[in-house]
Amino acid sequence: MPYTVYRRRSAERRSIAEQLVAQAKLKFLPYHDAAEAIAEKFHSDVHFLEQLNPGKMKTLKTGDQLMGAKCRTFRPRVGERNQAR
């Protein structure tokens, strides 16, 4: 599935507190970089996206075209929800 990198995804790397105590005080935990944010969008791993897009994940910029896995939302069929219990 094709994907175009937008400006907000290609923003510079943000610093994240290394200590868990400091992380707990933050309002949110930002992604390490644009590659991690895009991998999350496709419910995958950065390493997997690197295999789909050789040489692109380390130098992402606005307008870059990437390929990602097409993910479907899992929806159990009627009656399957209670059978698994």
Backbone bond lengths (Angstrom), bond angles and torsions (degrees), N, CA, C in turn:
res aa  C-N    CA-C-N  psi(-1)  N-CA   C-N-CA  omega(-1)  CA-C   N-CA-C  phi
1 M - - - 1.433 - - 1.532 107.94 -
2 P 1.318 118.65 122.14 1.465 120.54 -178.81 1.535 112.17 -70.93
3 Y 1.333 115.14 148.87 1.453 121.80 179.75 1.522 108.48 -144.75
4 T 1.335 116.99 136.94 1.457 122.15 176.66 1.517 109.10 -105.56
5 V 1.329 117.12 130.76 1.456 122.42 179.75 1.527 108.85 -74.49
6 Y 1.322 115.78 128.46 1.456 121.56 178.59 1.521 110.09 -100.53
7 R 1.301 116.47 165.25 1.463 122.27 -175.49 1.523 112.68 -54.84
8 R 1.323 118.40 -44.72 1.462 119.57 -176.94 1.523 112.42 -65.19
9 R 1.351 117.61 -29.03 1.466 120.82 179.07 1.527 111.23 -78.36
10 S 1.320 117.38 -26.08 1.454 119.76 -176.36 1.527 111.72 -94.48
11 A 1.323 117.21 14.25 1.465 121.23 179.81 1.521 110.50 -60.97
12 E 1.306 115.17 159.57 1.463 120.24 -179.43 1.526 110.92 -62.30
13 R 1.290 114.35 157.41 1.452 120.78 179.70 1.523 110.14 -61.03
14 R 1.321 116.34 136.67 1.459 121.27 178.78 1.517 109.09 -99.53
15 S 1.312 115.17 147.59 1.454 118.21 178.34 1.529 109.19 -83.67
16 I 1.309 115.41 140.30 1.462 122.13 179.62 1.520 107.30 -122.11
17 A 1.300 116.21 134.91 1.459 120.34 178.64 1.526 109.68 -57.66
18 E 1.310 116.29 134.68 1.467 121.01 -177.97 1.534 111.64 -79.56
19 Q 1.298 117.79 -33.62 1.457 121.11 -177.25 1.531 110.60 -84.03
20 L 1.311 116.93 138.51 1.461 121.57 -179.17 1.525 112.15 -60.96
21 V 1.316 117.26 -35.41 1.463 120.45 179.69 1.527 109.56 -63.08
22 A 1.320 117.04 -42.55 1.467 121.13 179.04 1.536 110.51 -67.86
23 Q 1.323 117.12 -37.09 1.465 120.91 178.24 1.520 111.01 -63.87
24 A 1.316 117.16 -37.36 1.456 121.56 -178.51 1.524 111.90 -64.13
25 K 1.317 117.59 -24.11 1.464 121.54 -179.08 1.529 112.41 -84.86
26 L 1.315 117.80 -12.16 1.464 121.20 -179.37 1.526 110.76 -75.67
27 K 1.311 117.04 152.37 1.466 121.20 177.19 1.523 110.65 -73.66
28 F 1.333 117.72 -30.13 1.456 122.42 177.35 1.526 108.33 -156.68
29 L 1.326 116.60 160.47 1.461 121.28 176.23 1.524 108.05 -103.74
30 P 1.324 117.38 110.22 1.461 119.66 -179.53 1.531 110.77 -72.37
31 Y 1.325 116.05 161.75 1.457 120.12 174.12 1.520 109.02 -69.43
32 H 1.327 116.68 153.20 1.459 120.83 178.35 1.522 111.28 -63.70
33 D 1.323 115.72 -40.13 1.463 120.18 -178.53 1.525 109.36 -159.39
34 A 1.334 116.29 179.05 1.462 121.35 -177.86 1.527 111.44 -63.07
35 A 1.322 117.60 -36.26 1.464 120.91 -179.32 1.527 110.76 -60.89
36 E 1.317 116.96 -41.65 1.469 120.47 179.54 1.532 110.62 -66.20
37 A 1.331 117.75 -39.20 1.462 121.49 179.04 1.522 111.10 -65.18
38 I 1.322 116.95 -41.22 1.467 120.80 -179.81 1.530 110.56 -70.07
39 A 1.322 117.18 -38.79 1.470 120.37 176.45 1.524 110.19 -60.48
40 E 1.313 117.13 -40.57 1.466 121.32 178.09 1.527 110.61 -63.69
41 K 1.317 116.85 -38.62 1.460 120.96 178.75 1.529 111.19 -58.93
42 F 1.328 116.54 -37.61 1.462 121.39 -179.16 1.532 112.62 -94.27
43 H 1.327 117.40 10.91 1.479 121.85 179.42 1.523 110.54 53.02
44 S 1.330 115.52 44.95 1.471 119.92 -177.82 1.515 109.85 -139.06
45 D 1.296 115.43 -166.38 1.451 124.74 -176.45 1.528 108.85 -111.87
46 V 1.325 117.34 149.47 1.468 120.91 178.80 1.529 110.21 -58.77
47 H 1.331 117.00 -38.83 1.473 120.29 -179.01 1.533 111.32 -63.31
48 F 1.325 117.18 -36.53 1.458 120.90 177.08 1.527 110.39 -65.55
49 L 1.339 116.86 -44.39 1.464 120.05 178.17 1.530 111.62 -64.62
50 E 1.327 117.39 -31.80 1.472 120.63 175.68 1.528 110.63 -63.91
51 Q 1.323 117.04 -36.34 1.465 120.31 177.45 1.525 111.25 -68.56
52 L 1.335 116.75 -36.12 1.465 120.16 178.29 1.525 112.15 -76.01
53 N 1.335 116.53 -26.24 1.463 122.08 -175.54 1.525 110.01 -131.65
54 P 1.349 118.57 70.26 1.464 120.83 -175.66 1.534 112.68 -57.02
55 G 1.334 115.47 127.74 1.453 122.02 175.26 1.513 116.25 79.77
56 K 1.328 118.81 0.35 1.466 120.50 -176.48 1.523 114.21 -101.11
57 M 1.311 118.70 -28.76 1.459 121.06 -170.12 1.528 113.90 -70.09
58 K 1.315 118.59 -23.26 1.469 120.58 -178.31 1.515 112.59 -87.63
59 T 1.320 117.27 -14.73 1.464 120.65 -177.06 1.526 110.56 -127.75
60 L 1.307 117.73 46.60 1.462 121.36 -177.56 1.523 111.56 -68.30
61 K 1.311 115.48 137.08 1.463 120.95 174.53 1.518 108.76 -144.24
62 T 1.308 116.03 162.78 1.455 121.87 -178.72 1.521 110.67 -55.42
63 G 1.328 116.39 132.59 1.461 122.01 178.71 1.514 114.82 94.98
64 D 1.335 118.16 -11.33 1.470 120.65 178.02 1.526 109.93 -61.95
65 Q 1.318 116.07 142.27 1.463 122.67 176.43 1.523 108.62 -101.09
66 L 1.326 116.39 127.08 1.464 122.25 179.03 1.513 109.99 -123.61
67 M 1.316 115.23 161.15 1.459 121.44 172.08 1.524 107.64 -110.82
68 G 1.329 116.06 136.55 1.450 121.61 177.32 1.514 109.25 -132.51
69 A 1.313 115.57 163.41 1.460 120.48 179.61 1.519 109.42 -73.79
70 K 1.319 116.64 139.71 1.458 121.01 176.61 1.522 107.70 -84.97
71 C 1.327 115.85 116.78 1.464 121.34 -177.24 1.515 110.05 -107.32
72 R 1.306 115.30 137.36 1.461 120.21 174.68 1.514 108.56 -102.70
73 T 1.300 115.74 148.64 1.454 120.72 174.78 1.521 108.33 -77.42
74 F 1.317 116.40 131.27 1.452 120.69 179.50 1.522 109.26 -78.66
75 R 1.302 115.02 124.59 1.464 120.79 175.71 1.523 107.78 -131.42
76 P 1.329 117.27 114.92 1.461 119.08 179.99 1.523 111.04 -65.16
77 R 1.317 114.82 147.77 1.462 119.19 176.62 1.521 109.84 -69.65
78 V 1.294 116.40 158.53 1.462 121.56 -179.40 1.526 109.04 -56.46
79 G 1.305 116.97 129.49 1.457 121.80 178.71 1.516 114.10 92.68
80 E 1.332 119.56 -16.01 1.469 121.61 -179.24 1.527 112.72 -78.08
81 R 1.314 118.66 -24.04 1.448 121.27 -176.04 1.518 112.47 -59.06
82 N 1.295 117.99 -46.54 1.455 121.44 -175.17 1.522 113.28 -84.37
83 Q 1.326 118.73 -17.73 1.454 121.38 -178.49 1.518 112.51 -70.57
84 A 1.349 117.35 -29.20 1.458 120.25 -176.95 1.530 112.29 -73.93
85 R 1.302 118.55 -15.49 1.479 121.37 -176.39 1.485 112.79 -84.41
